[in-house]
């Protein structure tokens, strides 16, 4: 089998994939990952890593860290999930996606192991990423957790530092019913003696992290206690903000090429992480940081974070998909001027959709739709749930049909927002 498309189809068909089927694909131990990596001569021992977990913000934070390391001249791997348009987005070196040839050859080589170990899609992808980074001889790789932390396939690394962005309700069926339970799963990436940064102090779960870090003698930093926001504004789709370093009483100004106000919390975690890396001897200057943060999209290929895809009507896509993520998106809306708001949205079945729908404005026009995957919530059911929450709109069988309808109804000074899941955004793009 020699072509890329056939390889990807084989991987999708062969391996249970969480994003398509849900909880059934989640392996609650590291057994398969360890077995696979063993067959590959443990590639993850051949380069340094940073491990990033959290409910929201872990993707943006991973991309920002990778951009900074890259700008500082280090050959940087970046592993994230899920992808939006091409499977290869998950595995990058200095922003460039893994080659199609590598994906094909790697899968071919591992045929027998796939048959015998029967890994999940995610386990296989993690092994592929680690092998690619080793083959490319990266200096460091930023590794984003797939789901949870403690039992996630990525949790076989001993990183330079761990970063946990924030904790909110998501995947309750797998990670626990309460915030402390979910935090306990995420805290599973804290390693003995390895510093950990928590982006956002959340009183309800702060103790979970401090206890876990103390038990492992891991130095712990709460980033929002080390930095203070001193005003921010969105200027032509860029977030400009001033942060005060509370330790050194210094002001730092940043212009991000990302426009979500919610990036303010993520950037604090990133800056505290960079400070630790500097202490460890990584050569990163203030200039590297400011330049990288103003070019994150270009350096790392980040997409789908309050991304403006067209003007008149202003059309924005955002991958926010759980309660906290949607809350941030709705807050961001309050910074935008428009006549009428049109929202194209769809969800997957295992989200707490009723709860999330209460966060949406009842003044917008809704275009309820479903992504083309088995886990997608049926659009008619969603429209009924929307109506029960006081949201008026119609159901459409596909994202494209919904988006087309929104474009037909919108005037040039209106706004179209596409959100609800990664898959809705992927199909819109």
N, C-alpha and C positions, 0 to 999 in steps of 0.2 A: 504494500500500500504506500504510494509515494506522494500523494498530494495532501496539502494542508487541510482543505475542506473535508476530505474523507476522514482525516485523523480526528478533527474536532467532532465530526458526527459520531465517530467510533467512541470517543471519550464520553460524549453526552449519552449515547445509547448504552454503553457498557457500565458506567459508574453511576450510582445513585447521587443525585445532585440536589443539595439542599434548596437552592434557589428555585428549582422547578417543583420538587415534590414535598419539601418541608421537612418536618422533624424526623421522618423515617430515614433520611440520609445522614443524620447527625450521629457520628460514632462517639460514644461517651468514654473513650479511653484513647491512649496514645499508641496502643499496640501496633496498629497497621503502619502508622507513620514511622515508628522506630524500625519496624521490619523492612520497610521500603528503603529508608535511608541507609540501613545496614548493608543492603544489597548494592547500594551506590557508593560505598566507601565513605559514608558520613560526610557529605559535602559541607554541611552546616558548621563543621569544626574548622573550616578553612578560611573563614573571613569573619570580621567583626560585625556586630548587629546592634540595632536599637529596636526594642519591642514596644508596640503601641496598641493599647486596648481602650475600651470605652463604648458607651452606647451611641453617642453622637459626637462628631468632630474628629474621630480617629483617622478618617480618610484625609481630611483637609490638613490635619496636623502632620500626618506622615508625609504628605506631599511638600509641606513647608520645610520640614526637617531635611528631606532629601534635596530640595532646592538649595538650601543653605550649604550643605556639605558639598554639593556639586559645584556651587559657586566658589567655594573655598579650595577647589582644585582636587577634591577626592573623587575617585571613581566610585560612584554610588549606585547600589542596587535599590529597587523599590518594589515591594510586593504588596498588592492591595486586592480587594475584592468587594463586590462582584464587578464585572466589567460593564461598560455601556454599549459599545458598538463592536468591539473585536476582543476575543478571548485574550489576545496578546497584551492588552492594556494592563493585565494583572502583574506582569513581570517586565520590569524595565531596568535598563542600566543607563545612567545619565540621561534619563528621559526617553531614550529610544526603546521601543518595544522589542521583546525577544523575537528572534527571527522565525519565520515559518519553518525553515529547515530544522532548526533545533527542536521545535515542537514535534515535528514529524519523526525525526531520528530518535528522540528520547522515548516517544511512545512505542515506536517499533522495537527498540532495545528492551523495553520493559514488558513486552507482551506476556511472557511466561509468568512474571511476577504479578501482573494484573490478574491473570487467570487464577493463580494460587492464593494470593493475599486478598484479592477482591477489595481493594481500597475504595473509598468514596471519591467522587470527583475532586473534592477539596483536598483530600489527603494526597492524591496524585499530583495536583497542581502545586502544592507546597513542596513536594519532592522535586518537581520539575524546576521550580524557582530556585531552590537551594543549589541544585546541580548547575543551573545556568550561571548563578552568581559565582560559584566556585570555578567554573570553566572560564568565566570572564575575568577572574582574579580581581574582583571588586575590593576596594579598601574597607568598605562598610556597606551594610544593607539595612534599610529601614523596613521592618516587617510588621505589617498590620494584622492584628488578630482577626480571624474570620468571625467567630461567634463565642462570646463568653471570655474565656482566658485559660482557666485551670486545665480544662480538657481539650482545648483547641489544638489542632494539629501543629500550629506554629510553636506551641509551648515546649519545644525540645531544645531551644537555644539558650545559651547563657549570654545575655546581651551586655553592652557597656552600660546601658541604663534602660529602665522601663518607664513608660509614660502612660498614664491612665487619664483620659480626657474628662468624661462625665458619666454619671450613672442615671439612667431612667428606665422606665418600664419598656421592655422589648423581649420577645421570645420567652415570655413567662413560662410557657409549657416546658422549656428546657432549662432555664436559668434560675427559676425560683419566683415565688409570688410577691416577696417583699424587696424593698430596695437594699436592706442589709444582706439578704441572700444573694441578690444579683451582684452586689459589690464584692461579696466573698468569692464569687466565681471569677470576677475580673482581677481581684487581688491575687489570684492564682499565678499571675505572671511575675510577681515579686520574687526575686531570687536572693539567696544568702549573700549578704555583703554588697549587693549591687544597688546603687542609688535608684530611687523611684520618685518620679514627679507626678503629682496629682494636679491637673489643670484648675479644678474648681473645688473649693471647699464646700461640702454639703454636710451640714451639721448632723443630719440623720445617720450618715454613714462614715463620717470622719474617723471614728473610733475603729471601725473595721480595718481601715488602712493602717492606722498608727499601730494597732496591735499586731497585725500581720508583719509589718516592717520591723517592729521591735523584736518579734520572735525570731526573725532571720538576720538581725543586726544589719538591716538595710537602711542607709540614710534616707529620710523621707523629706520631700519639699512640697509645700502647697503653693503653687505658682501665684494664685491670686492674693497671697499674703506677701509675695516678693515684688509684685508689680501693682501699680494703681493706675487705673484709666483716668486720663485728665482731658476728656473731651474727644469726640470723634465725629467725622462727617463723611457723607458719601458725595464725592465730587466726580462727575461724569463716570459713573459705574466703577469707581475705585474707592476703597475704604481708606480714609486718612485718619490716623489716630496718634495721640500723644500718650505715652506711658511713662510713669515715674518709677524708677528703680528704687524701691523703698530701702534697700540696703545701702546703696551708695548715694541716695538723694540726688539722682541724676535724671534729667528728662531725655527721653528718646522719641523721635518722631518717625513714623513709618507711613509709607504710601503702599498699600497692597494692590495687586492687580485683581484681588477678589473683592466683591462688593457687599457681601453679607455682613451686617452689623454683628451677627453672632460669631464672626471670626475673632472678635476681641478676646473672648475667653480662650479660644484655641491658641492664639498667638502668645498669651502669657505662659502657657504650658510649654510651648516651643522655645521661648526665650530662656526659661529656667533650665530646660534640657540642654540648650546650647551652652549655657554657663557651666554646667557640669562637664560637658565635653571639653570645653576650654581648660578647665582645671585638670582634666585627664591628659592634657597635652595635645589635643586636636587644635590645629592652627586655623582659627576662625576669627576674622576681624569684624569690627562693627560695620565696616563697609560691605563685607561679604553678606552680612545679615540684611542690611537695608536693600542692597541690590537684588538679592535673591527674593525677598518678600515682594518686591515690585514686579517680579517676573515668574511667579510660581507656575502659572499656566504654561508659559513658554518653555520653562526648564523641565517640567515634569509631566506635562500633558493633562493636568487636572481639569475635569469638566463637571458640569451639572451642579455646581454650587452657586446658587443665585446667578445663573449664567444668562446674560441678555443675548437672545438669539436673533432678535430683530427689533426695529423701532417702528412706530406708527402702523399699527398699534404696538406699544412696547410689549414684547413677548419674552417671558422669563421662564427658565426651567430650573427646578431645584429638587434634589433627590431626598429631601426631608420626608420621612415616612412613618415616624412614630410620634407619640404624644409630645415629647420634648422638641423633636425636630420640627414638627408642624407649628408648635408654639413660636419657635424662633422665626419661622418663615412668615407667620402672621404679624409678628412684631416688625419685621422688615418691611412689610407692606405699608405700615403706618408712615414710612419715610418717603413714600412714592406719591406723586401727584397724577391722578388719572380721573377721567369722567366716570366710566363704568368698568367694573371688574368682571372678567370672565375667567372661571376656573375649570380647567380640564383635570379631572382626577380619577384615580382608580387605586385599589388596594389589593393586598394579598389576604387570603382567608385567615391566616393566623394572627393578624393584628387586631388590637382592640378598637375596631373601626368606630363603634358608637361613640366612644369616649373622644376619639380624635375629631369626629365630625362636629362635636359641640364647639370646637375651637374656630371653625370656619365662619366667616361673616355671612349673615343672612341677606345682605344687600347685593351679593354677587349673583351672576347667572352661572349655573353649573352644567357641565358636560360630563356626565358620569360614563366611564368606559372601563374596559378590561384589557390587560396586557395578554399577549398570546402565550400563556403558560398554565399548566394544570392548577397551580396554587392560586391563580387569580380569582378574586371575588367577582361573581357574576354581576354585570352592570345593572340589570334590572333590580336585583336585590339591593345593590348599593344605592340606586336612585330612591328606592322605598325607604331605606335607612336615612338617606339624606332628607327626604320629605318629612320624616318623623322628627328630624332635628331642625326643621324649619328652613331647609335649603331648597330653592326652586331650580329645577332644571330638567334635562332629558337624558335618556340613556342611549349610548352608542356602542355598537358591537366591537369597535376597535379604537385604538388611540388616534390613528390617522383620521378616521371619520369624525371623531369628537373635535380634533384640532381644526379640521377643515370647517366644521360648523361654527366653531368659535371665531375663526378668521372671517367667515361670511357675515357674522352678526356684529363684529366689533367695528367701531368707528376709529378713525385714526388717532384720536386722543384717549382711547380706552386702553386697558391693559389686559393681557392674557397671561395667566399663571398656570404652569403645568407642574403638578406635584402629586405625591401620594405613594410612589415607590420608584425604585431604581429602574424597574422595567417599563413603567409608564414613560419616564424621561428618555430611556433608551429608544423606545419606539417613536417618541416625538422627534428625537434628533435624527 
